[in-house]
Amino acid sequence: MSNATKAQTKASEAYVEAIDKRVDSELAESHNAQRQSFWKDQKSRRILGDVLTYVLLTVLGIIWLLPIVWIFLESLNKNTAPFTDTFFPTQYSFDSYVTLFTQRNVLDFPRMFMNTFIIAVFTCIISVFFVLSVAYVMSRMRFHGRRFFMNFVLILGMFPGIMAVTAIYFILKALGLSSGAMTTVALILVYSAGSGAGFYVMKGYMDTIPTSLDEAALLDGCTRFQVFYKIIIPICKPMIVYQAIIGFLTPWLDFVMAKVICRTQSNYTVALGLWLMLQKEYIQNWYARFAAAAVVISIPIAILFIVMQRFYQESMSGSVKG
C-alpha cells in the first residue's frame, strides 16, 4: 500500500471519529437539555411528586393496616395455639368471640370490660371538668401565685408518673380503697385527680379567644359562670373532644397503675386481662381469644371517635349564636 493510500485511510478514520464524537456530544447535550427541561417543567415535577407521594403513602398505609388486619384475622382463627405454620390463619371460626364471653369461670372478661368501661366514663367526665376549670382560671383570671403555680405544675410534669406509684398505693391503702369494690373508685380517683395538671394545652387554646367576648358578655349582665358556660365552652369544643378522648383512653391503655392497685380478677381491667391471657397457663387456649379481646376493646374507642368527630369542625360562631 502506497503512502498516499495510507494517508487517505487515516484521514477517513479521523473524519469518522470526529463525526462519532460530534454525534455523541449532540446526544449528550440533547439528554442534558431534556433533563433540565424536565426539572424546569412545573407540571412534570408535580406529577413526579404526586407519584412518589402516593407510593410512600401506600407503603405506610400497608405497614399501618397489616397489624390490624392480622389481629382481626387471628381473632377468627380456629386454632387457639400461638404457633402456626402460616402468617394468616387457614381455618376461621367465631368460637373465640363466643367463648370469650361465655367461659367466665376461668377469665371473666365481660366483668373486666365493664370495670374498665365504668372507670373510663367517669374518668372522662371528671378530667374534662377539671381541665376546663383550671384552664379557664389560668387563662382569664389574674391572682397572686398564678405564675408560680404554672411553673410548679410544668416542672412536676417533667417527672414520670410511675415515680409516684408506690406512694399512691400506700395512700389508697390507708384510705381503705385498695381492696374489694372500692378498687374501682380508687382507679377513678387516680386517673382523674391529677388530670387538672394537664391544663396547658387547653389554656393555650383559651388564650387565643379574644377577651373582648368576655367583656361584652359581662357588660350585658352575664356572670363569670355564664361567660364560661355560654361563650368559652362552645368555642373550646375541639379541645374538649381532645381531652375527652385522652381521658377515656387512659383506663383502657394503662397497665402499671391497674396492676399495682387491682389484686383480684374481679377488679381487673382489660389491660390486666389481656396480660393474663398471655401467661403460660392460659396462652395455649387463650391466644386467639386474646386477639378477639383486642378487637372488642377497640370498639368503644372507635365509637367515641366517630361520635365526637363532628365537633372538630366547630368554630367561634357557635358561641355567638347562643
C-alpha positions in Angstrom: 0.0 0.0 0.0 1.3 3.4 -1.0 1.9 6.3 1.3 -1.0 8.2 -0.4 -3.4 5.4 0.3 -2.3 5.1 3.9 -2.8 8.9 4.4 -6.2 8.7 2.8 -7.2 5.8 5.1 -6.1 7.7 8.2 -7.9 10.8 7.1 -11.1 8.8 6.6 -10.8 7.2 10.0 -10.1 10.6 11.6 -13.2 12.0 9.9 -15.4 9.1 11.0 -14.1 9.5 14.6 -14.8 13.2 14.5 -18.3 12.5 13.3 -18.9 10.0 16.1 -17.6 12.4 18.7 -19.9 15.1 17.3 -22.9 12.8 17.4 -22.1 11.7 21.0 -21.7 15.3 22.0 -25.0 16.3 20.4 -26.8 13.3 22.1 -25.3 14.3 25.5 -26.4 17.9 25.0 -29.9 16.7 24.0 -30.2 14.5 27.1 -29.0 17.3 29.3 -31.4 19.7 27.7 -34.3 17.2 28.2 -33.3 16.6 31.8 -33.1 20.4 32.5 -36.4 21.0 30.8 -38.0 18.2 32.9 -36.9 19.8 36.2 -37.9 23.2 34.9 -41.3 22.0 33.8 -43.7 22.5 36.8 -46.3 20.1 35.6 -43.8 17.2 35.2 -42.3 17.9 38.7 -45.8 17.9 40.2 -46.7 14.6 38.5 -43.4 13.0 39.8 -44.0 14.4 43.3 -47.6 13.1 43.3 -46.5 9.6 42.2 -43.8 9.4 44.8 -46.2 10.7 47.5 -48.8 8.1 46.7 -46.2 5.4 46.6 -44.9 6.4 50.0 -48.4 6.7 51.5 -49.4 3.3 50.1 -46.4 1.7 51.7 -47.0 3.4 55.0 -50.7 2.5 54.8 -49.9 -1.2 54.3 -47.4 -1.1 57.2 -50.1 0.5 59.4 -53.0 -1.7 58.3 -51.2 -5.0 58.3 -51.1 -5.5 62.1 -54.8 -4.5 62.4 -55.8 -7.0 59.7 -53.7 -9.7 61.2 -55.1 -9.3 64.7 -58.7 -9.4 63.3 -58.0 -12.5 61.3 -56.2 -14.1 64.2 -59.3 -13.5 66.4 -61.2 -15.7 63.9 -58.5 -18.4 63.9 -59.9 -21.8 64.7 -56.5 -22.9 66.1 -56.2 -21.4 69.5 -52.4 -22.1 69.8 -50.0 -19.2 69.5 -47.7 -21.0 67.0 -48.8 -21.7 63.4 -47.1 -22.6 60.1 -48.7 -19.7 58.2 -48.8 -16.0 58.8 -52.5 -15.8 58.3 -55.0 -18.4 59.6 -56.2 -21.2 57.4 -59.4 -22.0 59.2 -61.8 -19.4 60.6 -64.4 -19.5 63.3 -66.3 -17.3 65.7 -65.6 -19.6 68.6 -63.0 -17.2 70.2 -65.6 -14.5 70.5 -68.3 -16.9 71.9 -66.0 -18.4 74.5 -64.6 -15.1 75.4 -68.0 -14.0 76.8 -69.3 -17.4 77.9 -66.4 -19.2 79.7 -66.3 -16.8 82.6 -65.2 -19.4 85.2 -61.5 -19.1 84.0 -61.2 -15.5 83.0 -64.2 -13.2 83.5 -63.6 -10.9 80.5 -67.1 -9.4 80.5 -66.6 -8.2 84.0 -63.1 -6.8 83.2 -64.6 -5.0 80.2 -67.4 -3.5 82.3 -65.0 -2.4 85.1 -62.8 -0.6 82.5 -65.8 1.0 80.8 -67.2 2.4 84.1 -63.8 3.7 85.1 -63.3 5.2 81.6 -66.6 7.0 81.6 -66.2 8.6 85.0 -62.6 9.5 84.3 -63.5 11.1 81.0 -66.2 13.3 82.6 -64.2 14.3 85.7 -61.0 15.0 83.8 -62.8 17.2 81.2 -64.4 19.2 84.1 -61.1 19.6 85.9 -59.1 20.6 82.9 -61.7 23.1 81.7 -61.9 24.7 85.1 -58.2 25.0 85.7 -57.5 26.2 82.2 -60.2 28.9 82.4 -58.9 30.2 85.7 -55.3 30.3 84.5 -56.2 31.9 81.2 -58.8 34.5 82.3 -58.0 35.4 85.9 -55.0 37.1 87.5 -54.1 36.4 91.1 -51.2 36.2 93.4 -49.2 32.9 92.9 -50.6 32.2 89.4 -47.2 32.2 87.7 -45.6 30.1 90.5 -48.4 27.6 90.2 -48.0 27.3 86.4 -44.2 26.9 86.7 -44.6 24.4 89.5 -47.0 22.2 87.5 -44.8 22.4 84.5 -41.8 21.2 86.5 -43.9 18.3 88.0 -44.9 17.3 84.5 -41.3 16.6 83.7 -41.2 13.7 86.1 -42.7 10.3 85.0 -45.9 9.4 86.8 -44.5 5.9 87.6 -42.4 7.5 90.3 -45.5 8.1 92.4 -46.9 4.6 92.1 -45.7 3.3 95.4 -46.8 6.4 97.3 -50.2 6.4 95.6 -50.8 2.8 96.6 -50.0 3.3 100.3 -52.2 6.4 100.3 -55.1 4.4 98.8 -54.4 1.5 101.3 -54.5 3.9 104.2 -57.9 5.2 102.9 -59.3 1.7 102.5 -59.5 1.9 98.8 -57.1 -0.9 97.8 -59.4 -3.9 98.1 -62.9 -5.0 97.1 -65.3 -2.9 95.1 -63.5 0.3 96.3 -60.7 -0.6 93.8 -62.9 0.8 91.0 -63.3 4.1 93.0 -59.5 4.2 93.6 -58.7 3.8 89.9 -61.2 6.6 89.0 -59.6 8.9 91.6 -56.0 8.0 90.4 -56.8 8.6 86.7 -58.8 11.8 87.2 -57.5 13.5 90.3 -54.3 14.7 88.6 -55.8 15.5 85.2 -56.2 19.2 86.1 -52.4 19.5 85.9 -52.7 18.9 82.2 -54.3 22.2 81.5 -51.6 23.7 79.4 -53.0 22.7 76.0 -56.5 23.8 76.9 -55.1 27.1 78.4 -53.2 27.8 75.2 -56.4 27.4 73.2 -58.3 29.6 75.5 -55.6 32.3 75.3 -56.4 32.6 71.5 -60.1 33.5 72.3 -60.4 37.4 72.3 -61.1 38.8 75.8 -63.5 41.2 74.1 -66.1 38.5 74.0 -65.8 38.1 77.8 -66.0 41.9 78.3 -69.0 42.2 76.0 -70.8 39.4 77.9 -70.0 40.9 81.3 -71.4 44.3 80.1 -74.6 42.6 79.0 -75.1 41.3 82.6 -73.5 37.8 82.4 -71.8 36.3 85.4 -68.4 34.7 85.2 -70.0 31.3 85.2 -72.3 32.3 82.3 -69.3 33.6 80.3 -67.6 30.3 80.9 -70.6 28.2 80.1 -72.1 30.1 77.1 -69.0 31.5 75.4 -65.8 29.7 76.4 -67.1 26.1 76.3 -68.8 26.3 72.9 -65.6 27.8 71.4 -63.4 25.2 73.0 -65.4 22.2 71.7 -62.5 20.8 69.6 -60.2 20.9 72.7 -63.0 19.3 74.8 -63.2 16.5 72.3 -59.4 16.1 72.6 -59.5 16.0 76.4 -62.5 13.6 76.4 -60.7 11.2 74.1 -57.5 11.3 76.3 -59.5 10.8 79.5 -61.4 7.9 78.0 -58.3 6.2 76.6 -56.3 6.3 79.8 -58.0 3.5 81.7 -58.1 1.3 78.5 -54.4 1.6 77.9 -52.9 1.8 81.4 -51.3 -1.3 82.8 -48.9 -0.3 85.6 -51.3 1.6 87.9 -54.0 -1.0 87.4 -51.6 -3.8 88.2 -50.4 -2.2 91.4 -54.0 -1.4 92.7 -56.0 -4.4 91.5 -55.4 -7.6 93.4 -58.1 -10.0 92.3 -59.6 -10.8 88.9 -63.0 -9.4 89.9 -61.3 -5.9 89.9 -59.1 -6.4 86.8 -59.3 -4.0 83.9 -59.0 -5.2 80.3 -55.3 -4.4 80.2 -54.7 -6.9 83.0 -57.0 -9.4 81.4 -55.0 -9.3 78.1 -51.8 -9.6 80.0 -53.2 -12.6 81.9 -54.3 -14.3 78.7 -50.6 -14.4 77.5 -49.4 -16.1 80.6 -48.0 -19.7 80.2 -51.0 -21.4 81.9 -53.5 -19.7 79.5 -51.7 -18.9 76.3 -52.3 -22.3 74.6 -56.1 -21.9 74.8 -56.5 -18.2 75.0 -54.2 -16.8 72.3 -57.0 -16.5 69.7 -59.3 -15.1 72.4 -56.6 -12.6 73.2 -56.9 -11.3 69.6 -60.7 -11.3 69.9 -60.5 -9.3 73.1 -58.2 -6.8 71.5 -60.8 -6.3 68.7 -63.6 -6.0 71.2 -61.7 -3.4 73.2 -61.2 -1.2 70.1 -65.0 -1.0 69.5 -65.9 1.6 72.2 -62.8 3.6 71.3 -63.8 3.7 67.6 -67.4 4.6 68.5 -66.1 7.5 70.6 -64.0 8.8 67.7 -66.9 8.5 65.3 -69.4 10.3 67.6 -67.1 13.1 68.5 -65.6 13.7 65.1 -68.1 16.3 64.1 -67.2 18.5 66.9 -63.8 19.1 65.4 -65.4 21.4 62.8 -67.0 23.7 65.4 -65.9 27.3 65.1 -66.2 30.5 67.0 -69.6 31.3 65.5 -71.1 28.6 67.8 -70.8 30.8 70.9 -72.1 33.9 69.2 -75.3 32.2 68.0 -76.2 31.3 71.6 
